[in-house]
């Protein structure tokens, strides 16, 4: 059974790419946010099964948003999707409590993590 997913990325093109990948994998997109502030509000409202989270965004970055979401819901499932250094930020993501880190040019890997 597919998951209900919230996509968070400041790039509308990236949100569309992630949506296409996840829908092809049988998942449902319940919402989209363009920054961390929107992500926190939508997470509380929509209660998704999973969040894909960009790191670099205006107003509130992905790590700050993930910390806030995880403090409200320690069971939240978050996968970071970014073009930043995978080794460095991947380690930061898992230390934070995320499920993992996927490079933006390898969005197919999201399906493997889910």
C-alpha positions as a printed Julia matrix, in Angstrom:
114×3 Matrix{Float64}:
  0.0    0.0     0.0
  1.29   3.44   -0.9
  2.17   6.12    1.6
  0.68   9.59    2.02
  3.58  11.97    1.34
  4.3   15.67    1.91
  6.89  17.1    -0.51
  8.99  20.05    0.67
 11.26  21.87   -1.8
 11.67  25.51   -2.8
 11.87  24.52   -6.48
  8.53  23.83   -8.17
 10.36  21.83  -10.86
 11.91  19.6    -8.2
  8.55  19.13   -6.46
  7.08  18.0    -9.8
  9.95  15.55  -10.4
  9.61  14.04   -6.92
  5.82  13.86   -7.32
  6.16  12.02  -10.63
  8.63   9.51   -9.14
  6.53   8.84   -6.04
  3.21   8.57   -7.88
  4.79   6.04  -10.25
  5.71   4.05   -7.12
  2.07   3.98   -6.01
  2.22   6.74   -3.41
 -0.17   9.66   -2.85
  1.02  13.26   -2.57
 -1.08  14.93    0.13
  0.64  18.31    0.01
  3.55  20.45   -1.1
  5.49  23.14    0.75
  8.1   25.57   -0.59
  9.87  26.21    2.74
 10.32  24.74    6.19
  7.76  27.01    7.81
  5.04  25.78    5.43
  6.27  22.21    5.95
  5.79  22.34    9.73
  2.27  23.8     9.37
  1.24  21.3     6.68
  2.7   18.38    8.62
  0.5   19.23   11.61
 -2.55  19.67    9.38
 -2.13  16.71    7.0
 -0.38  14.12    9.21
  1.44  12.48    6.26
  3.14   9.08    6.52
  6.36  10.52    5.09
  8.03  13.85    4.25
 10.61  14.49    1.53
 12.6   17.53    2.67
 14.99  19.84    0.83
 17.74  21.34    2.99
 18.4   24.81    1.59
 15.23  26.93    1.62
 14.23  30.46    2.61
 12.39  31.33    5.83
 13.27  28.01    7.48
 15.73  25.41    6.19
 15.02  21.69    6.04
 17.05  20.75    9.13
 15.25  23.34   11.3
 11.87  22.18    9.96
 12.75  18.51   10.53
 13.81  19.24   14.12
 10.5   20.98   14.77
  8.47  18.19   13.16
 10.4   15.5    15.04
  9.99  17.33   18.35
  6.21  17.31   17.82
  6.14  13.77   16.39
  9.19  11.62   17.22
  7.85   8.92   14.84
  7.81  11.26   11.82
  9.48   9.75    8.76
 11.62  12.25    6.85
 13.88  11.71    3.86
 16.14  14.59    2.86
 16.44  15.28   -0.87
 19.23  17.7    -1.76
 22.18  18.42   -4.05
 24.47  19.26   -1.14
 27.42  17.0    -0.27
 25.83  13.58    0.27
 28.44  12.28    2.71
 28.43  15.3     5.02
 24.72  16.11    4.95
 23.66  12.47    4.81
 25.36  11.92    8.17
 23.74  15.08    9.59
 20.34  13.87    8.38
 20.6   10.47   10.04
 21.92  11.98   13.29
 18.86  14.22   13.28
 16.62  11.16   13.07
 15.78  11.14    9.36
 15.25   7.91    7.4
 17.94   8.91    4.94
 19.34  11.25    2.32
 18.86  11.11   -1.45
 20.61  13.22   -4.06
 18.22  15.28   -6.22
 19.59  13.67   -9.37
 18.79  10.19   -8.0
 15.13  10.58   -7.0
 14.42   6.94   -7.98
 16.32   5.99   -4.8
 13.42   7.45   -2.82
 11.37   4.41   -3.76
 14.1    2.12   -2.39
 14.14   3.96    0.95
 10.36   3.94    1.31
